Amino acid sequence: MKLGVFLCTCNSTMDIDFRNVRKSIKKEVEIVETVDQLCQRDLDYIVDDVRRLDLDAILIAACTEKRRIFERVASGFGCDTYVLNLREHCGWVHGRKEATEKAKSLIKTAISYAEKEEELPRPEKIDVNVGFDVLVVGNEAEGALDVAKSLSNVAHVHLLTNNVHEWCDEPELHIGSLKGITGEIGDFDVEIERNIDIDKCISCGICADACPKNAIHYDAVYTIDETCDECGDCVNVCPTGAIAFHDEDVLHVGQILVIDKDWQGPNYFGIYKADDYEDALRKAPDLVANLGEIGVDKYLELNLKRCASGRSEVIGCEYCVPCPYEAITREGVKMVFSAVRCRGCGLCASLCPLSVPQMRDYPNQLLYSQIESVLSEDLRQNVLLFADRENAEKLNAVGRKKLQYPAVVPLFVPVVDMVSEAHILSALERGAEGVILWECENSHHEQIESAVTFAQKTLSAFGLGDRVLLLADTPFEAEAFAKKVTDFVTKLSPSSIRKKKPAEIDFTKPKREILIALMQILRMKTGVRPTLLEGNTSYPFADVAINSNCTLCTACVTMCPTNALIKEENKLDFVYGDCIACGMCQQACPEEAIALKRVLDFSQLVEEGSKKLVEVEFVACAGCEELFMPKSAFERMSALLKQGEDEGELNIEERLDLLKYCQKCRPVRAVEVSLEKLENE
C-alpha cells in the first residue's frame, strides 16, 4: 500500500515537534509532508503527491474540521483518506514533549490500521424490501395524528391511537392499544387490541344510548372509556357486530414509530421510539430513509463451529443472548444471529468466551494490533483511552477550550461495548499504566462495567492496584472530563510490569485462550501467585466435582464443547481455565455424578495442565483378565441382581457369574453355563 502522510502545523499553533514526528515515520510510508495551512494554500501538496507517487491513501494529521475538503480532493483520484486530529488531541492540550510522543503514537497507529484494513472482509449489505407500510403509535395529544399525516405523503400509514377528534382517510385509523411486536424490519406483525372495529361501525349511536355507564363517546369515531364494566348491552344492540371487548387483530407493516416516552417495547431495527412530537419529527427522517428497498450492513463474522450453545438436545452456553436488539435467539440447541436486526453494537463479540461472533470491520486481531501500536511510544505515563468514534467530537471540544490534561492516548473503536476484559488486560500487559473506557449514549453500561470489574479484580489479584476507569455516559462537560482524567492519571502509581517486554501471544485464538495466556504472563511478570476466589460468580467460570457414581462413561467428555474434561485411562481430568460454565456436562451425565460450582478462582487460572477429578477402579474380566467395568458400577449392578428374582433360563447366581465377564467373553461364558445345565439335567 502506498501511503502519504501530511502533517499540518495549523499556522504553527501546535506545540509539537513536527521534525521529530516526521523523522519517526518517514521510513514507514511513501512520503511525509509538513506544511502550515494544508486546508488552504498548501492543498496542492496533496494533489501533486497523489499524482506523482500514485498514492493509494493519504493520512491527514492536522485537525478534523476540514475533513470534507481532504476527502473531496482524494476521492477525485480514487484515493482513501484517513484523518487524525493532532491539534485538539495533542498540540493544544499537552506540553511539547508529551504532545510530540502522543502524536507519533497516533500516527503510527493510523498507519498500522490503514495497512491492515486491506486484509479485512469487504463491506457487505443484505438486501431488504422494507416496503411502504408504516405504523405510528401514539395519542393525539402527543402529536401522533400530525406525524402520521405528514408521513402519509410518502408512505401508507396506519395510526394506532386511543381517540381522534377529526376523521381522516389518511392515515388509516385503528382505535385501540398495542399488545406486541414480532418480526424484523420490513416484516413486522403488530398485535393490537380494540373494543370497536371502526371499519364495521356505521356511527348510528345505538350503543351509546344503550350504555348504562355512559362509557361510549363520539368525537370523530366512537370510543369506549375506562368506566366500562363490559356488561355487554352495547354488544347486544350493535347492528353490525362492530363491538367486541378485547378483540385482537394483527397489522403487517415494515416500520413502526412509537410516540410514548414511557414505552418499553423491543429495540429492533425499524422500530423508532420518540418521547414527544418534536422527538418524533427528529426520528421521522430515518424512517423515511428506510422505505422501500434498502441495504442493511452486515456487521458480524461468525465462527459457529466454536459455538457452545448445545448439542444432542442438551442446552449449553447463552452468554450472547442479552443482545439489546434481540438479534440473537435460541432455536433448539443452536443460536441464530439475525443480520437484519443486528446494529453492530459489538456486545456479543465482547461477551462470548469463544469469540464466535466478531466485528467484520474491527475483528479482535485488529484491535489487539491497534492496542500494541498505540502504546508503542515512550510517554511519561502511557494511559490508553478506549472511546466510541462518536466521542471524538467531545474530545475535540476539550481541545478547542485548550484544557490541559495528561496525555492519555485515544483509541477510537466502532463501539466501546466490543472492548472486553481481555483487551483491557492486554493493554496493561503491553505497557499501559492505566486504561480508561469512555461510554457513549448508546453504550450498554451493565455489560461494560462487568468487563471493567473483571479486569480490576485481575489486577488486584496480582497486586497491581486500581488501573481501570469507566467514564459513564453523562451530560458532557469538557472541564469535568479533563478533571476526571487528570485525577485518575495523577493517582496512578508506576506499574511494576510496564517496562517488561511484552510476551508473545497468539491473538488469533478465542478470547478465553488469550485471557488464560494473559493470566499466566501476569503471574510470571509480577511473581505473584494469586489467591483471589469469588463464589457464585456471574463470570463464565466454574469448578467441577464428581462423586462416586461416576462410571467413566465419557458422556461428559463427549459433550464438553471446550475440551475442559479429559479422559485418561481410568481417570477423568479437568482444566479449570477451559471451562466456560455452560453446564452441558452436568446435564449429560446419566449417573448425576457431576456438580458444577460457579466460582472465579484465580489460583486455578494461572495453573498449567489439568487436575484429576476422579480415578475409577476397574474390575478385570474373569475370562481374558482385561479391565472392563468400573468397580462402582459392578457393585451397583450386583446389588440390583441380588434384589431380583429367578426368572428365565438363568438364576441369580448364574447372572452374577456372567456379570464378571466383559462383553467379548460374556456370550462364550453364557453358552458354557447353558451346556453345563444341560449336562447336569
KETI-888693 format. One record per residue (C-alpha): chain; x, y, z. Coordinates in Angstrom, 3 decimals. Example, Ala and Ser with C-alpha at 12.3 -4.5 7.8 and 13.67 -1.06 7.14 Angstrom:
   unit          u          v          w
      A     12.300     -4.500      7.800
      A     13.670     -1.060      7.140
This chain:
   unit          u          v          w
      A      0.000      0.000      0.000
      A      1.393      3.411     -0.994
      A      0.505      5.827      1.801
      A      1.342      9.509      2.087
      A      1.269     11.418      5.388
      A      0.548     15.142      5.504
      A      1.387     16.973      8.738
      A     -0.129     20.424      9.257
      A      1.047     22.824     11.972
      A     -2.200     24.805     11.730
      A     -0.270     28.024     11.210
      A      2.321     26.963     13.836
      A     -0.234     26.938     16.661
      A      0.503     23.379     17.824
      A      3.164     22.748     20.448
      A      4.505     19.673     18.630
      A      7.991     18.890     17.377
      A      6.972     18.088     13.794
      A     10.535     17.415     12.715
      A     10.746     14.662     15.342
      A      7.385     13.281     14.231
      A      8.396     13.300     10.569
      A     11.668     11.530     11.289
      A      9.921      8.779     13.273
      A      7.594      7.739     10.424
      A      9.346      8.600      7.142
      A     10.607      5.028      6.609
      A      7.128      3.568      7.083
      A      5.343      5.494      4.320
      A      5.840      6.706      0.771
      A      6.190     10.379      1.673
      A      5.784     12.770      4.625
      A      4.977     16.418      4.049
      A      4.945     19.129      6.744
      A      3.014     22.329      5.957
      A      1.366     25.234      7.796
      A     -2.009     25.569      6.050
      A     -2.917     22.271      4.450
      A     -6.598     23.152      4.049
      A     -5.793     26.424      2.262
      A     -2.668     27.432      0.356
      A     -0.858     24.090      0.840
      A     -3.647     21.876     -0.518
      A     -1.705     21.425     -3.754
      A      0.836     19.300     -1.884
      A     -1.805     16.556     -1.670
      A     -2.747     16.834     -5.351
      A      0.860     16.834     -6.542
      A      1.979     13.922     -4.354
      A     -1.043     11.760     -5.158
      A     -0.455     12.257     -8.880
      A      3.327     11.967     -8.802
      A      3.581      8.967     -6.467
      A      0.294      7.281     -7.400
      A     -0.712      7.059     -3.731
      A     -3.369      4.564     -2.635
      A     -4.245      6.510      0.514
      A     -3.435      9.686      2.392
      A     -3.252     10.293      6.143
      A     -4.032     13.841      7.222
      A     -2.559     14.619     10.639
      A     -3.924     18.055     11.426
      A     -7.485     18.839     12.553
      A    -10.801     17.260     11.581
      A    -12.777     20.418     10.781
      A    -11.727     20.366      7.114
      A    -12.129     16.614      6.628
      A    -14.551     17.117      3.730
      A    -12.022     19.173      1.788
      A     -9.374     16.453      2.051
      A    -11.827     13.648      1.260
      A    -13.167     15.503     -1.782
      A     -9.663     16.074     -3.167
      A     -8.574     12.459     -2.562
      A    -11.782     10.914     -3.922
      A    -11.092     12.526     -7.276
      A     -8.062     10.253     -7.570
      A     -9.755      7.138     -6.105
      A     -7.618      7.580     -3.009
      A     -8.652      6.591      0.551
      A     -8.456      9.257      3.243
      A     -7.639      8.895      6.950
      A     -7.794     11.943      9.227
      A     -6.248     12.468     12.677
      A     -6.836     15.436     14.943
      A     -3.392     16.348     16.277
      A     -4.456     19.904     17.041
      A     -7.265     19.339     19.610
      A     -5.990     15.947     20.790
      A     -2.288     16.790     21.175
      A     -0.920     20.217     20.304
      A     -3.424     22.375     22.183
      A     -3.791     20.286     25.359
      A     -0.330     18.929     26.281
      A      3.224     20.139     26.765
      A      5.620     19.850     23.814
      A      7.284     16.539     24.733
      A      4.071     14.711     25.619
      A      2.210     16.188     22.640
      A      5.004     15.048     20.298
      A      5.167     11.498     21.643
      A      1.382     11.193     21.620
      A      1.238     12.465     18.030
      A      3.795      9.867     16.972
      A      1.762      7.151     18.669
      A     -1.496      8.216     16.995
      A      0.083      8.458     13.542
      A      1.794      5.067     13.786
      A     -1.486      3.521     14.926
      A     -3.303      5.085     11.970
      A     -0.618      3.818      9.568
      A     -0.946      0.326     11.027
      A     -4.733      0.466     10.686
      A     -4.565      1.628      7.069
      A     -2.257     -1.253      6.193
      A     -4.368     -3.875      7.958
      A     -7.687     -2.569      6.682
      A     -6.878     -4.104      3.296
      A     -6.995     -7.561      4.924
      A    -10.492     -7.054      6.372
      A    -13.575     -8.589      4.731
      A    -15.108     -6.253      2.191
      A    -18.265     -4.465      3.375
      A    -21.428     -6.446      2.716
      A    -25.042     -5.382      2.649
      A    -28.173     -7.500      2.906
      A    -30.987     -6.512      0.557
      A    -34.254     -5.957      2.442
      A    -37.604     -4.924      0.992
      A    -38.971     -2.758      3.792
      A    -41.971     -1.636      1.775
      A    -44.021      1.480      2.436
      A    -46.361      0.318      5.209
      A    -45.728      2.281      8.420
      A    -47.424      2.165     11.819
      A    -47.482      5.243     14.053
      A    -48.485      4.560     17.664
      A    -49.437      7.402     19.971
      A    -52.167      9.711     21.188
      A    -53.441     12.882     19.580
      A    -52.132     14.961     22.474
      A    -48.599     13.762     21.673
      A    -48.921     14.832     18.037
      A    -49.286     11.297     16.689
      A    -52.005     12.267     14.218
      A    -49.988     15.165     12.823
      A    -46.882     12.980     12.454
      A    -48.924     10.249     10.763
      A    -50.445     12.757      8.336
      A    -47.012     14.048      7.394
      A    -45.680     10.553      6.759
      A    -48.752      9.751      4.654
      A    -47.228     11.862      1.888
      A    -44.527      9.222      1.338
      A    -45.923      6.011      2.852
      A    -49.081      4.050      3.601
      A    -49.519      4.918      7.266
      A    -51.574      3.204      9.956
      A    -52.269      5.187     13.129
      A    -52.947      3.267     16.348
      A    -54.372      5.658     18.928
      A    -56.916      5.874     21.744
      A    -59.077      8.545     20.086
      A    -59.167     11.228     17.386
      A    -61.187     14.411     17.114
      A    -61.289     14.575     13.334
      A    -61.916     11.896     10.733
      A    -59.323     11.264      8.048
      A    -58.873      8.670      5.314
      A    -55.107      9.005      5.547
      A    -53.620      7.776      7.787
      A    -55.654      4.579      8.232
      A    -57.097      4.747     11.760
      A    -57.087      1.987     14.384
      A    -58.603      2.793     17.785
      A    -57.061      0.547     20.409
      A    -53.818     -0.362     22.124
      A    -50.513     -2.015     21.237
      A    -50.080     -5.530     22.644
      A    -46.992     -6.980     20.994
      A    -44.498     -6.831     18.124
      A    -42.740     -9.698     16.376
      A    -40.608     -9.922     13.249
      A    -37.994     -7.560     11.849
      A    -37.784     -4.515      9.625
      A    -39.918     -4.980      6.529
      A    -41.821     -7.848      8.158
      A    -43.323     -6.744     11.485
      A    -46.503     -8.325     12.840
      A    -48.119     -5.949     15.314
      A    -50.755     -7.311     17.682
      A    -53.358     -4.734     18.655
      A    -56.403     -4.866     20.926
      A    -59.610     -2.897     20.352
      A    -63.200     -2.739     21.557
      A    -64.779     -1.207     18.439
      A    -63.928     -2.092     14.858
      A    -64.306      1.305     13.163
      A    -64.435     -0.351      9.745
      A    -67.692     -2.058     10.771
      A    -69.070      0.863     12.820
      A    -71.742      2.919     10.998
      A    -71.882      5.622     13.734
      A    -75.569      5.034     14.392
      A    -75.171      5.806     18.108
      A    -77.394      2.949     19.334
      A    -74.577      1.612     21.523
      A    -74.115      4.944     23.308
      A    -77.831      5.153     24.056
      A    -77.819      1.606     25.427
      A    -74.785      2.054     27.728
      A    -75.881      2.319     31.391
      A    -72.455      3.770     32.367
      A    -72.307      6.450     29.659
      A    -68.904      4.996     28.796
      A    -69.307      5.321     24.998
      A    -68.440      8.668     23.398
      A    -68.304     10.121     19.912
      A    -65.767     12.586     18.579
      A    -64.749     11.639     15.058
      A    -65.239      7.961     15.939
      A    -66.933      6.051     18.740
      A    -64.735      5.009     21.677
      A    -65.287      3.222     24.989
      A    -63.641      4.712     28.085
      A    -62.273      3.074     31.254
      A    -65.575      3.311     33.177
      A    -66.965      0.459     31.061
      A    -67.799     -2.656     33.110
      A    -68.242     -4.823     29.998
      A    -71.892     -5.531     30.750
      A    -72.423     -6.324     27.079
      A    -75.521     -4.186     26.411
      A    -73.732     -2.350     23.607
      A    -72.594     -5.614     22.044
      A    -76.164     -6.887     22.002
      A    -77.643     -3.820     20.298
      A    -74.928     -3.133     17.719
      A    -76.494     -3.868     14.307
      A    -73.155     -4.543     12.521
      A    -71.265     -6.537     15.167
      A    -68.648     -3.772     15.414
      A    -68.220     -4.111     19.200
      A    -66.243     -6.963     20.755
      A    -64.343     -6.457     24.004
      A    -60.595     -7.136     23.800
      A    -60.847     -8.018     20.139
      A    -57.402     -8.756     18.736
      A    -56.077     -8.011     15.279
      A    -52.664     -8.136     13.599
      A    -51.233     -5.403     11.387
      A    -48.408     -6.227      8.984
      A    -46.043     -3.274      8.493
      A    -42.447     -2.558      7.542
      A    -41.584      0.070     10.193
      A    -43.023      1.373     13.461
      A    -42.840      4.775     15.167
      A    -43.995      4.809     18.808
      A    -44.528      8.235     20.399
      A    -44.529      7.479     24.124
      A    -41.685      8.359     26.487
      A    -42.629      5.512     28.847
      A    -42.826      2.760     26.218
      A    -40.549     -0.208     26.981
      A    -41.057     -2.314     23.853
      A    -38.484     -4.090     21.684
      A    -35.462     -2.199     20.394
      A    -35.393     -3.722     16.901
      A    -34.002     -2.016     13.840
      A    -37.024     -0.442     12.128
      A    -38.743      0.482     15.419
      A    -38.312      4.113     16.430
      A    -39.201      5.356     19.901
      A    -39.922      9.045     20.360
      A    -40.548     10.844     23.641
      A    -42.824     13.529     22.156
      A    -43.866     15.284     18.957
      A    -40.566     17.108     18.446
      A    -38.595     13.918     19.025
      A    -40.840     12.096     16.533
      A    -40.015     14.708     13.894
      A    -36.311     14.061     14.534
      A    -36.787     10.293     14.123
      A    -39.004     10.555     11.033
      A    -36.154     11.192      8.517
      A    -34.520      7.888      9.498
      A    -37.818      6.097      8.961
      A    -38.321      7.736      5.556
      A    -34.768      6.884      4.515
      A    -35.517      3.200      5.144
      A    -38.650      2.993      2.998
      A    -38.677      0.662      0.007
      A    -35.632     -1.396     -0.942
      A    -32.650     -0.852      1.371
      A    -29.269     -2.416      2.037
      A    -28.588     -3.410      5.654
      A    -24.953     -3.536      6.768
      A    -23.627     -6.947      7.764
      A    -21.718     -6.290     10.974
      A    -20.691     -9.724     12.249
      A    -18.406    -12.504     11.104
      A    -19.455    -15.789     12.731
      A    -17.467    -18.930     13.522
      A    -20.352    -21.161     14.596
      A    -18.125    -24.244     14.744
      A    -16.814    -22.870     18.044
      A    -20.271    -22.199     19.460
      A    -21.091    -23.983     22.725
      A    -24.846    -23.354     22.551
      A    -25.636    -27.061     22.862
      A    -25.825    -30.420     21.122
      A    -27.904    -33.593     21.195
      A    -30.850    -31.766     22.809
      A    -28.637    -30.528     25.671
      A    -28.796    -26.747     26.126
      A    -25.475    -25.000     26.673
      A    -23.943    -21.517     26.593
      A    -26.156    -18.408     26.310
      A    -23.776    -15.557     27.140
      A    -24.593    -13.759     23.874
      A    -28.372    -13.843     24.381
      A    -28.602    -10.456     26.212
      A    -28.427     -8.760     22.785
      A    -30.047     -5.329     23.248
      A    -31.583     -5.592     19.770
      A    -32.756     -9.208     20.208
      A    -30.735    -10.132     17.138
      A    -29.613    -13.382     18.795
      A    -32.192    -16.028     19.618
      A    -32.160    -19.686     20.524
      A    -33.681    -22.291     18.244
      A    -33.271    -25.641     19.958
      A    -29.581    -26.225     20.619
      A    -28.466    -23.542     18.150
      A    -28.053    -19.790     18.446
      A    -29.448    -17.881     15.471
      A    -27.988    -14.482     14.571
      A    -30.259    -12.097     12.669
      A    -28.101     -9.965     10.407
      A    -31.089     -7.691      9.765
      A    -31.746     -6.905     13.433
      A    -28.056     -6.579     14.334
      A    -26.940     -2.972     14.816
      A    -23.248     -3.702     15.249
      A    -23.011     -2.776     18.937
      A    -20.278     -5.413     19.411
      A    -21.625     -6.579     22.762
      A    -21.846    -10.245     21.743
      A    -18.244    -10.134     20.500
      A    -17.152     -8.890     23.919
      A    -19.238    -11.365     25.933
      A    -18.537    -14.600     24.029
      A    -15.655    -16.506     25.688
      A    -15.047    -18.477     22.471
      A    -15.047    -15.488     20.055
      A    -17.824    -16.951     17.920
      A    -19.034    -13.507     16.724
      A    -16.522    -10.842     15.738
      A    -16.947     -7.411     14.212
      A    -16.276     -7.591     10.468
      A    -14.741     -4.121     10.279
      A    -12.812     -4.398     13.563
      A    -12.050     -8.041     14.479
      A    -10.206     -8.937     17.668
      A     -6.881     -9.445     15.954
      A     -7.006     -5.889     14.566
      A     -7.981     -4.424     17.940
      A     -5.091     -6.174     19.710
      A     -2.743     -4.900     16.998
      A     -4.048     -1.345     17.435
      A     -3.572     -1.579     21.201
      A      0.061     -2.529     20.679
      A      0.630      0.273     18.144
      A     -0.960      2.992     20.246
      A      1.251      2.088     23.229
      A      4.472      1.997     21.184
      A      5.835      5.437     22.121
      A      7.589      6.408     25.340
      A      5.084      8.672     27.032
      A      5.773      9.512     30.656
      A      2.585      7.699     31.609
      A      1.096      5.505     28.906
      A     -2.643      5.586     29.589
      A     -4.972      4.175     26.953
      A     -8.411      5.673     26.348
      A    -10.938      3.402     24.591
      A    -13.712      5.542     23.112
      A    -16.562      5.262     20.660
      A    -15.912      7.178     17.465
      A    -18.844      9.454     18.264
      A    -16.940     10.660     21.334
      A    -14.195     12.098     19.106
      A    -16.110     15.369     18.795
      A    -16.349     15.612     22.588
      A    -12.583     15.223     22.799
      A    -12.300     17.935     20.149
      A    -14.370     20.214     22.411
      A    -11.858     19.729     25.228
      A     -9.071     20.692     22.824
      A    -10.854     23.760     21.491
      A    -11.051     25.057     25.056
      A     -7.325     24.276     25.371
      A     -7.894     22.494     28.673
      A     -4.744     20.795     29.893
      A     -4.937     17.126     30.906
      A     -2.464     14.198     30.955
      A     -1.541     12.768     27.550
      A     -3.894      9.791     27.521
      A     -3.797      8.140     24.115
      A     -7.234      7.652     22.489
      A     -8.082      4.547     20.512
      A    -11.367      5.154     18.711
      A    -13.252      1.919     18.135
      A    -16.634      1.477     16.389
      A    -18.324      0.885     19.749
      A    -16.790      0.655     23.208
      A    -19.108     -2.281     24.004
      A    -16.811     -4.510     21.911
      A    -13.917     -3.964     24.346
      A    -13.625     -6.993     26.629
      A    -11.672     -7.698     29.803
      A     -9.050     -9.434     27.645
      A     -8.468     -6.245     25.634
      A     -8.106     -4.200     28.825
      A     -5.614     -6.639     30.344
      A     -3.636     -6.932     27.103
      A     -3.168     -3.142     27.130
      A     -1.815     -3.264     30.681
      A      0.444     -6.216     29.859
      A      1.777     -4.310     26.848
      A      2.876     -1.287     28.815
      A     -0.159      0.803     29.716
      A     -0.048      2.377     33.156
      A     -3.840      2.605     33.129
      A     -6.892      2.117     30.907
      A     -9.990      4.298     30.524
      A    -13.241      3.213     28.864
      A    -15.452      6.086     27.751
      A    -19.089      5.217     27.151
      A    -21.448      6.995     24.793
      A    -25.222      7.417     24.688
      A    -25.818      4.003     23.113
      A    -23.399      2.049     25.302
      A    -24.706     -0.781     27.469
      A    -23.355      0.176     30.854
      A    -24.019     -3.010     32.812
      A    -22.009     -5.243     30.465
      A    -19.151     -2.751     30.065
      A    -18.976     -2.322     33.828
      A    -18.765     -6.123     34.189
      A    -15.710     -6.267     31.891
      A    -14.076     -3.387     33.770
      A    -14.783     -5.057     37.125
      A    -13.247     -8.354     35.965
      A    -10.130     -6.581     34.733
      A     -9.809     -4.728     38.016
      A    -10.266     -7.954     40.024
      A     -7.448     -9.458     37.978
      A     -5.149     -6.523     38.690
      A     -5.957     -6.743     42.393
      A     -5.261    -10.486     42.365
      A     -1.748     -9.789     41.063
      A     -1.113     -6.829     43.353
      A     -1.151     -4.234     40.554
      A     -3.670     -1.855     42.133
      A     -6.505      0.189     40.607
      A     -5.707      0.924     36.976
      A     -9.057      0.948     35.139
      A    -11.528      3.837     34.934
      A    -15.016      3.714     33.429
      A    -16.377      7.058     32.256
      A    -20.139      6.555     32.169
      A    -22.351      8.358     29.688
      A    -23.414     11.545     31.450
      A    -24.125     15.062     30.148
      A    -20.758     16.075     28.737
      A    -18.737     18.928     30.166
      A    -15.228     19.467     28.861
      A    -13.936     20.682     32.231
      A    -15.387     17.682     34.071
      A    -13.799     15.287     31.566
      A    -10.382     16.911     31.922
      A    -10.639     16.792     35.718
      A    -11.696     13.123     35.871
      A     -8.858     12.074     33.570
      A     -6.350     14.196     35.478
      A     -7.463     12.807     38.851
      A     -7.241      9.221     37.583
      A     -3.817      9.555     35.963
      A     -2.375     11.535     38.869
      A     -3.264      8.748     41.309
      A     -1.661      6.018     39.205
      A      1.454      4.530     40.737
      A      4.184      3.193     38.436
      A      3.246     -0.258     37.147
      A      5.740     -2.965     38.085
      A      5.279     -4.633     34.680
      A      5.272     -1.621     32.364
      A      8.933     -1.811     31.364
      A      8.948     -5.570     30.941
      A      8.986     -6.884     27.406
      A      5.529     -7.820     26.055
      A      5.088    -11.563     25.802
      A      4.312    -13.453     22.632
      A      0.556    -14.096     22.442
      A     -1.386    -15.595     19.567
      A     -4.197    -13.068     19.223
      A     -5.943    -15.132     16.548
      A     -7.109    -17.508     19.296
      A    -10.521    -17.267     21.027
      A    -10.894    -14.815     23.898
      A    -10.670    -17.464     26.629
      A     -7.304    -18.776     25.407
      A     -5.959    -15.209     25.219
      A     -7.275    -14.448     28.701
      A     -5.609    -17.527     30.209
      A     -2.351    -16.668     28.448
      A     -2.520    -13.151     29.928
      A     -3.121    -14.569     33.425
      A     -0.067    -16.797     33.192
      A      2.041    -13.929     31.841
      A      0.933    -11.655     34.693
      A      1.891    -14.338     37.190
      A      5.323    -14.622     35.603
      A      5.881    -10.849     35.389
      A      4.639     -9.999     38.888
      A      5.914    -13.112     40.634
      A      2.554    -13.249     42.428
      A      0.587    -16.475     42.790
      A     -2.974    -15.131     43.085
      A     -5.352    -16.458     45.720
      A     -8.444    -14.370     44.990
      A    -11.574    -16.505     44.855
      A    -15.127    -15.361     44.182
      A    -18.053    -17.709     44.729
      A    -21.400    -17.574     42.916
      A    -19.739    -15.613     40.144
      A    -21.607    -14.344     37.103
      A    -18.462    -14.690     35.003
      A    -18.148    -17.749     32.710
      A    -16.037    -19.892     35.025
      A    -16.888    -22.975     37.069
      A    -15.236    -25.723     39.057
      A    -16.367    -29.313     38.630
      A    -16.713    -32.039     41.251
      A    -17.530    -35.679     40.517
      A    -18.878    -38.159     43.064
      A    -18.521    -41.936     43.350
      A    -21.434    -42.551     40.972
      A    -19.114    -41.886     38.040
      A    -18.687    -44.891     35.748
      A    -16.308    -43.107     33.379
      A    -18.830    -43.476     30.571
      A    -17.344    -40.307     28.927
      A    -20.751    -38.730     28.217
      A    -19.460    -35.524     29.825
      A    -16.219    -35.611     27.837
      A    -18.118    -36.046     24.584
      A    -20.484    -33.195     25.416
      A    -17.905    -30.645     26.652
      A    -17.501    -28.032     23.868
      A    -14.144    -26.704     25.127
      A    -12.361    -29.973     25.978
      A    -12.157    -28.930     29.618
      A    -12.851    -32.568     30.585
      A    -10.286    -35.174     29.555
      A    -10.405    -38.942     29.983
      A     -7.032    -40.548     30.686
      A     -7.228    -44.357     31.002
      A     -9.127    -44.904     34.254
      A     -9.360    -41.278     35.399
      A    -11.061    -38.026     34.453
      A     -9.083    -34.769     34.384
      A    -10.321    -31.170     34.326
      A     -8.795    -27.922     33.027
      A    -10.415    -25.122     35.002
      A     -9.330    -22.366     32.629
      A    -11.017    -24.045     29.663
      A    -14.414    -24.395     31.358
      A    -16.986    -21.747     30.380
      A    -19.668    -22.981     32.821
      A    -22.089    -23.964     30.052
      A    -23.409    -26.834     32.210
      A    -23.655    -29.347     29.374
      A    -21.539    -31.944     31.188
      A    -23.837    -31.851     34.204
      A    -26.939    -32.285     32.046
      A    -25.402    -35.108     30.015
      A    -24.247    -37.254     32.942
      A    -26.556    -40.302     33.207
      A    -25.413    -41.029     36.762
      A    -25.949    -37.450     38.076
      A    -22.371    -37.614     39.265
      A    -21.321    -34.074     38.258
      A    -21.729    -30.948     40.352
      A    -20.930    -27.596     38.743
      A    -19.882    -24.805     41.088
      A    -19.808    -21.263     39.699
      A    -16.581    -19.890     41.091
      A    -13.902    -17.485     39.847
      A    -10.629    -18.909     41.154
      A     -7.519    -17.013     40.064
      A     -5.219    -19.608     41.612
      A     -6.520    -22.171     39.112
      A     -6.468    -19.733     36.192
      A     -2.682    -19.491     36.335
      A     -2.117    -23.218     36.630
      A     -0.906    -25.023     33.544
      A     -2.162    -28.509     32.816
      A     -5.111    -30.340     34.316
      A     -6.204    -31.647     37.697
      A     -7.615    -35.084     38.494
      A    -11.329    -35.125     39.240
      A    -11.847    -38.821     39.778
      A     -9.933    -42.059     39.411
      A    -12.053    -45.154     38.925
      A    -11.013    -48.658     39.954
      A    -11.882    -51.166     37.234
      A    -12.832    -54.841     37.524
      A    -10.870    -57.376     35.477
      A    -12.716    -59.799     33.244
      A    -12.841    -63.315     34.716
      A    -12.089    -64.629     31.238
      A     -9.483    -62.504     29.412
      A     -8.449    -60.564     32.562
      A     -8.740    -57.201     30.778
      A    -10.172    -54.266     32.763
      A    -13.699    -53.715     31.519
      A    -16.037    -52.172     34.116
      A    -15.748    -49.591     36.908
      A    -15.897    -51.312     40.278
      A    -18.644    -48.957     41.491
      A    -20.836    -49.900     38.523
      A    -20.075    -53.585     39.049
      A    -21.118    -53.374     42.695
      A    -24.351    -51.473     41.900
      A    -25.332    -53.958     39.193
      A    -24.524    -56.891     41.509
      A    -26.730    -55.408     44.236
      A    -29.600    -54.949     41.794
      A    -29.301    -58.541     40.578
      A    -29.317    -59.875     44.133
      A    -32.538    -57.971     44.840
      A    -34.226    -59.559     41.824
      A    -35.936    -62.925     41.419
      A    -35.049    -66.039     39.460
      A    -36.611    -65.563     36.045
      A    -35.909    -67.082     32.667
      A    -33.251    -69.689     31.955
      A    -30.606    -68.318     34.355
      A    -30.893    -67.950     38.108
      A    -29.434    -65.082     40.125
      A    -26.151    -66.865     40.872
      A    -25.623    -67.602     37.178
      A    -26.345    -63.994     36.236
      A    -23.896    -62.764     38.845
      A    -21.328    -65.108     37.367
      A    -21.890    -63.686     33.845
      A    -21.506    -60.146     35.181
      A    -17.817    -60.924     35.889
      A    -17.110    -61.231     32.168
      A    -16.546    -58.488     29.581
      A    -18.801    -58.047     26.548
      A    -16.447    -60.108     24.425
      A    -16.217    -63.058     26.829
      A    -19.760    -62.986     28.222
      A    -21.514    -64.707     25.272
      A    -18.968    -67.544     25.382
      A    -19.439    -67.924     29.117
      A    -23.251    -67.885     28.698
      A    -23.045    -70.796     26.257
      A    -20.801    -72.677     28.676
      A    -23.289    -72.153     31.534
      A    -26.177    -73.360     29.372
      A    -24.240    -76.507     28.340
      A    -23.316    -77.220     31.952
      A    -27.001    -77.007     32.913
      A    -27.952    -79.413     30.130
      A    -25.299    -81.916     31.219
      A    -26.466    -81.687     34.822
      A    -30.035    -82.358     33.778
